[in-house]
Amino acid sequence: MLSITSAQLDAWLAALMFPLARLLGLVSAAPLFSNRMVPVRVRLAVGLATALAVLPALPPMPPMPADSMLTLTILAQQAFIGIAMGFMMRLMFAAVDLAGEMIGLQMGLSFAVFFSPQSGGQTSVIAEFLGLITLLVFVAMNGHLMLINILVASFEWLPVGKLPKAEGWMLIVSYATVMFASGLLLALPMVAALLITNTALGVLTRAAPQLNLFAVGFPVTLSVGFLVLLLTLGTFAPVLQRLFENGFEAVDQLLRSFV
């Protein structure tokens, strides 16, 4: 007759619960995984299947009783670590969203907004378009698989049960400046082109006051904006690749600051 002891049951539960908590934290915050268009049940199923797949590659987990307060505390800790890892990469996508909002505002398309299931709020069409391109490039680079690879390696760098240092949480706050700087640099060519266009329209309006700026200015800025956007799309993917590389370096730096 097969008999299972309480120690064996605790070891099996710990081997699954702790990696699953960190993985579900990553799924809830990382790009692509946290897309609101994907049902919650599907995300939970993906997290559970991924946890079972990477379980043999993980180091041994500390056996703890499943009903103890220490186990619940460690579970919450692992979930926050996964959320922090996903949030660091999410900041890179937020930089693209910020650039899209700035470009849409300069083009005069700030009123062209709709509800985005991905962000859960009102988003301009340019920001949504750039966000979809960013997501496609991220998937083409196998960025989602690289995130899971980093998650598996994080159990070696930051074992379960080790308390993360406070420097890691402060690093997340400091990377908010990187988000704004990256978003401004992405939108800078478009903003510069539209600034020159608006300056030229202002000079024309000053020289010819009878010129109807509202009838001429909007089509001109819209056409120039789409033209510059078309010309810069060819170089958009290499820029996104460097942005994602910075994101993965940020996740690596986050994990090292936790140790």
C-alpha positions in Angstrom: 0.0 0.0 0.0 1.3 3.4 -1.0 1.8 5.7 2.0 2.7 9.4 1.9 4.1 11.1 5.0 3.4 14.6 6.0 7.0 15.6 5.3 6.8 14.3 1.8 3.5 16.2 1.2 5.0 19.4 2.5 8.0 19.0 0.3 5.9 18.4 -2.8 3.6 21.4 -2.1 6.6 23.7 -1.5 8.3 22.5 -4.7 5.2 23.7 -6.6 3.8 26.6 -4.6 6.8 28.8 -4.4 7.8 28.7 -8.1 4.1 29.1 -9.0 3.8 32.2 -6.8 6.8 33.9 -8.4 5.7 32.9 -11.9 2.1 34.1 -11.4 3.5 37.4 -10.2 5.5 37.7 -13.4 2.4 36.7 -15.5 0.3 39.4 -13.8 2.7 42.2 -14.6 4.9 41.3 -17.5 4.1 42.4 -21.1 2.1 39.9 -23.3 1.2 37.7 -20.3 -0.7 40.5 -18.5 -2.7 41.4 -21.5 -6.3 42.0 -20.4 -7.7 40.6 -23.6 -6.5 37.2 -22.3 -9.0 35.7 -19.8 -7.8 35.2 -16.2 -8.4 31.5 -16.4 -6.2 31.2 -19.4 -3.4 33.1 -17.7 -3.7 30.9 -14.6 -3.5 27.8 -16.8 -0.5 29.1 -18.7 1.2 29.9 -15.3 0.5 26.5 -13.9 1.7 24.7 -17.1 4.9 26.8 -17.2 5.6 26.1 -13.6 5.2 22.4 -14.1 7.5 22.6 -17.2 10.3 24.4 -15.4 10.0 22.5 -12.2 12.7 20.0 -12.9 15.2 22.8 -13.7 14.7 24.5 -10.4 16.8 24.0 -7.2 15.3 22.2 -4.2 12.7 24.2 -2.3 12.7 24.5 1.5 10.1 22.1 2.8 7.6 24.0 4.9 4.1 23.1 6.2 1.5 24.5 3.9 -0.7 25.9 6.7 1.9 27.9 8.5 2.1 31.7 8.6 5.8 31.6 7.4 4.7 29.8 4.3 2.1 32.4 3.5 4.6 35.2 4.0 7.1 33.5 1.7 4.4 33.0 -0.9 3.5 36.7 -0.8 7.2 37.5 -1.0 7.7 35.4 -4.1 4.7 36.9 -5.8 6.1 40.4 -5.2 9.4 39.4 -6.7 7.7 38.1 -9.8 5.6 41.3 -10.0 8.8 43.4 -9.7 10.5 41.5 -12.5 7.5 41.9 -14.8 7.0 45.6 -13.9 10.6 46.4 -14.9 10.0 45.1 -18.4 6.6 46.8 -18.4 8.3 50.1 -18.0 9.9 49.7 -21.4 6.5 49.3 -23.0 5.3 52.3 -21.0 8.0 54.4 -22.7 6.5 53.5 -26.1 3.0 54.3 -24.8 4.3 57.7 -23.6 6.0 58.4 -27.0 2.7 57.5 -28.8 0.7 59.9 -26.6 3.2 62.7 -27.3 3.1 62.0 -31.0 -0.7 61.9 -31.1 -0.8 65.2 -29.2 1.5 66.9 -31.6 -0.3 65.5 -34.7 -3.6 66.8 -33.4 -5.0 63.3 -32.8 -5.4 63.6 -29.1 -9.1 63.5 -29.5 -9.0 60.2 -31.4 -9.1 57.9 -28.5 -10.8 54.6 -27.8 -11.0 52.1 -25.0 -8.0 49.8 -25.0 -8.4 46.3 -23.5 -4.7 46.0 -23.0 -4.3 49.1 -20.8 -7.9 49.2 -19.4 -8.3 52.9 -20.2 -8.6 55.5 -23.0 -5.7 55.3 -25.4 -4.9 57.4 -28.5 -4.8 55.6 -31.8 -1.1 56.4 -32.4 -0.1 55.0 -28.9 -2.2 51.8 -29.6 -0.6 51.4 -33.0 3.0 51.7 -31.7 2.1 49.5 -28.7 0.9 46.7 -31.1 4.1 47.0 -33.1 6.2 46.9 -29.9 4.4 43.8 -28.8 4.9 42.1 -32.1 8.7 42.9 -32.0 8.8 41.6 -28.4 7.3 38.3 -29.5 9.5 38.1 -32.6 12.5 38.4 -30.3 11.2 35.6 -28.1 11.1 38.1 -25.3 8.5 36.2 -23.4 10.7 33.1 -23.4 13.7 35.1 -22.2 11.6 36.4 -19.3 10.8 32.8 -18.3 14.5 32.0 -18.6 15.4 34.8 -16.3 12.7 33.7 -13.9 14.2 30.2 -13.8 17.7 31.7 -13.2 16.4 34.0 -10.5 15.9 31.0 -8.2 19.7 30.5 -8.3 20.4 34.2 -7.7 17.6 34.8 -5.2 16.7 31.5 -3.5 13.3 31.0 -1.9 13.4 32.1 1.8 16.0 34.8 1.4 14.7 38.3 2.2 15.2 40.7 -0.7 17.1 43.9 0.2 15.4 47.3 0.1 17.8 48.5 -2.7 15.9 46.5 -5.2 12.6 48.2 -4.5 14.2 51.6 -4.7 15.7 50.6 -8.1 12.2 50.2 -9.5 11.3 53.8 -8.5 14.5 55.1 -10.0 13.7 53.5 -13.4 10.7 55.7 -13.8 13.0 58.4 -15.0 14.3 56.0 -17.6 10.8 55.5 -18.9 10.2 59.2 -19.4 13.6 59.7 -21.0 13.2 56.8 -23.4 9.7 57.9 -24.3 10.9 61.4 -25.1 13.8 60.1 -27.2 11.4 57.9 -29.2 9.1 60.8 -29.9 11.8 63.3 -30.5 12.0 63.0 -34.4 8.3 63.3 -34.7 8.1 66.2 -32.2 10.9 68.1 -34.0 9.3 67.6 -37.4 5.9 68.8 -36.2 7.5 71.7 -34.3 9.1 72.9 -37.6 5.8 72.5 -39.4 3.9 74.5 -36.8 6.5 77.2 -36.8 6.2 77.4 -40.6 2.4 77.6 -40.4 2.8 80.4 -37.8 5.0 82.4 -40.1 2.6 81.9 -43.0 -0.3 83.0 -40.8 1.6 86.1 -39.7 2.5 86.9 -43.3 -1.0 86.2 -44.6 -3.6 86.9 -41.9 -6.5 86.0 -44.2 -5.2 82.4 -44.3 -7.5 80.1 -42.3 -5.1 78.3 -40.0 -7.7 75.8 -38.7 -8.7 74.8 -42.2 -5.1 74.4 -43.4 -3.0 73.6 -40.3 -4.7 70.4 -39.2 -4.4 68.6 -42.6 -0.8 69.7 -43.0 0.3 68.6 -39.5 -1.6 65.4 -39.9 0.1 64.6 -43.3 3.6 65.5 -42.0 3.0 63.4 -39.0 2.0 60.3 -40.9 4.9 60.9 -43.4 7.5 61.1 -40.7 5.9 58.1 -38.9 6.1 56.1 -42.2 9.8 57.1 -42.7 10.8 56.2 -39.1 9.0 52.8 -39.0 12.0 51.2 -40.8 14.3 52.1 -37.9 11.7 51.4 -35.2 12.5 47.7 -34.7 16.3 48.2 -33.9 15.4 50.9 -31.5 12.9 48.6 -29.8 15.5 45.8 -29.7 17.9 48.1 -27.8 15.1 49.2 -25.5 14.2 45.5 -24.7 17.9 44.8 -24.0 17.9 47.6 -21.5 14.8 46.1 -20.0 16.4 42.7 -19.5 19.5 44.4 -18.1 17.2 46.2 -15.7 15.6 42.9 -14.6 19.1 41.5 -14.1 20.2 44.5 -12.1 17.0 44.3 -10.0 17.7 40.7 -9.1 21.3 41.4 -8.2 20.2 44.3 -6.0 17.8 42.0 -4.1 20.7 39.8 -3.1 
